[in-house]
Amino acid sequence: MRTEKIYASNENHPGYGAGDGDTERYEYKCPCGKGKIVEEHDNIPGFREHDVWIECEECSKKYKLDTSRGIRSWDLVEI
């Protein structure tokens, strides 16, 4: 299940000598509405990291993130 997007940002970054890039951050409502799901992408040469996590104690006990199709295609599934 995907939830409603509540925040998005994209910031340019000059890089660290290997070229410029950007960072992306997306926040989604968690199912209970008390927290959020955060997705971040660092698109800077040499620092390419992508992650997604649940920031809600209640939903962390009930759900897990399935990233088998990639971070950008995450799916929230019941445990």
C-alpha positions as CSV (number, residue, x, y, z in Angstrom):
1,M,0.0,0.0,0.0
2,R,1.2,3.5,-0.7
3,T,0.0,6.4,1.4
4,E,-0.7,10.1,0.7
5,K,2.3,12.3,0.0
6,I,2.3,15.2,2.5
7,Y,5.7,16.9,1.7
8,A,8.3,17.0,-1.1
9,S,11.5,18.9,-1.6
10,N,14.3,18.9,-4.1
11,E,17.5,20.9,-3.4
12,N,20.4,21.4,-5.7
13,H,23.9,20.6,-4.3
14,P,27.2,21.8,-5.7
15,G,28.8,18.4,-5.0
16,Y,32.3,17.6,-3.6
17,G,34.5,17.8,-6.7
18,A,32.9,15.1,-8.8
19,G,30.0,17.3,-10.0
20,D,26.8,18.7,-8.8
21,G,23.6,16.8,-7.9
22,D,20.5,17.2,-5.8
23,T,18.8,15.7,-2.7
24,E,15.2,14.7,-2.7
25,R,13.0,14.2,0.4
26,Y,9.4,12.9,0.4
27,E,7.1,12.4,3.3
28,Y,3.9,10.3,3.4
29,K,1.2,9.8,5.9
30,C,1.5,6.7,7.9
31,P,-1.7,4.5,8.1
32,C,-2.5,5.5,11.7
33,G,-1.9,9.2,11.0
34,K,0.4,9.8,14.0
35,G,3.7,9.6,12.1
36,K,5.1,9.5,8.6
37,I,7.0,7.5,6.1
38,V,10.2,9.3,4.9
39,E,11.9,8.7,1.6
40,E,15.3,10.3,0.8
41,H,17.5,10.3,-2.2
42,D,21.0,11.8,-2.4
43,N,21.8,12.2,-6.1
44,I,25.3,13.6,-5.7
45,P,28.2,11.9,-7.5
46,G,30.1,9.7,-5.0
47,F,27.3,10.0,-2.4
48,R,24.4,8.3,-4.0
49,E,22.3,7.0,-1.2
50,H,18.6,6.1,-1.2
51,D,16.6,5.2,1.9
52,V,13.0,4.9,3.1
53,W,11.8,4.4,6.7
54,I,8.8,4.5,9.0
55,E,8.8,7.3,11.7
56,C,5.9,6.0,13.8
57,E,6.2,3.6,16.7
58,E,2.7,2.3,16.3
59,C,3.0,1.6,12.5
60,S,6.5,0.2,12.8
61,K,5.0,-2.7,14.9
62,K,2.3,-3.4,12.3
63,Y,3.9,-2.7,9.0
64,K,7.2,-3.1,7.2
65,L,8.5,-1.6,4.0
66,D,9.0,-3.8,1.0
67,T,11.7,-2.4,-1.2
68,S,12.2,-5.5,-3.4
69,R,11.2,-3.4,-6.5
70,G,13.6,-0.5,-5.4
71,I,13.5,2.3,-2.9
72,R,11.4,4.5,-5.2
73,S,8.8,1.7,-5.6
74,W,8.4,0.9,-1.9
75,D,5.3,-0.7,-0.7
76,L,3.9,-0.8,2.9
77,V,2.9,-4.3,3.9
78,E,1.4,-5.7,7.1
79,I,3.8,-7.8,9.2
